[in-house]
């Protein structure tokens, strides 16, 4: 199937690769179908491209790549709809943000994805994880490859 994007132009994707977020994302509840695209220039970053809205593409990363001790706590009922046989099989991604020169990770509301079933959900974690965790100069991996 072909999808139109404002950032990447028209793209051909396999319909089986479309990720379904039945509840959408926070602030983007109308966007329920997404394509996860690799960034050709930066292997740390992927793009979550909305299938329904060509102008919506979110940069995402594995939070553990930049915050090695990252652990999230969520209620099991939050994952019930994902059909995970083992929670360790879930792929966890954080949305990148930018405020001025500062790049941030949303550690409070990560995306949890069951790639085997093409299902995802954005969850709000328990505890004091930040919504805007600043990636500073002590995190050269992101800066170097961006």
Buried (B, 14 or more C-beta within 10 A) or exposed (E): EEBEBEEBEEBEBEEEEBBEBEEBBEEBEEBBBBBBBEBEEBEBBBBBBBBEBBEBBBBBBBBEBBBEEBEBEBEEEBBEEBEBEEEEEBBBBBBBBEEEEEBBBBBBBBBBBBEEBBBBBBBBBEEEBEEEBEBEEEBEEBEEEB
